[in-house]
Amino acid sequence: MRPDDSDEASSSSPVRPIRAVMFDFHGTVAQLEPLPRAVEEAASRCGVELPEYRSTVLADALGALGWVGSGLPPKIQPSFAAAWADRDLTEADHREAFVGLASQTSGAFDGFAEAMYDRLCTPEGWVAYPDTIPTLRALREAGIPVALVSNIGFDIRPVVKHLGFDDLIDHWVLSYEVGWAKPEPAIFREACVRLKTDPEDCLMVGDTLADAGAQELGCPVYLVPQAGPGEVVGLSIVRRMLDC
């Protein structure tokens, strides 16, 4: 289900009531800061002063390689292909994969790739969508438990704490901790077990086809549209669907 279907959301909702909700992280409840700003912060960390135009050029070059949030397919090289395949299963592979990707950036300064990866993992490098906290708070007040189910290779708890909604997450199901990555049914099953809810009664909210893999277990799925940092992503529809 997409937001364009919102008019039918209430009429097409499952007969069984939703008793719990699983949320994806990146692209669903939070987004990375604008890439030029990340480049500026990475340069500052390396003691490099960049004119504004060069920050934009480097950001465009990195985005063209398929950096996180670009929406483009990543340009994977054989030297880090194995790490890329397992990037969401171990911290070491996650770092190797993204440092390898960023190291291809044309015209980058020394230390650029490592600094960009560190910025990716930095709490200050993320922005919560405006409708994230109101939606999570409404679910908490309605007594509906929430699990954060993410394909990720580093601990996002400090990020979520910085963004101000860690206390609204009941369970953390992170791929590198549980050993499964979406769309594998096992990761959604694990979340349902922790939520003590049958899959048919657990809504999965995400933004990619990997998130839609929860349908294999019988979970209803709602996919939000792509939204940039600071933009409304459409989570209010979840509240309408659950009448909370």
Secondary structure, 3 states (H helix, E strand, C coil): CCHHHHHHHHHHCCCCCCCEEEECCECCCEEECCHHHHHHHHHHHCCCCCCHHHHHHHHHHHHHCCCCCCCCCCCCCHHHHHHHHCCCCCHHHHHHHHHHHHCCCCCCCCCHHHHHHHHHCCHHHEEECCCHHHHHHHHHHCCCCEEEEECCCCCCHHHHHHHCCHHHCCEEEEHHHHCCCCCCHHHHHHHHHHHCCCHHHEEEEECCCCHHHHHHHCCCEEECCCCCCCCCCCCHHHHHHHCC
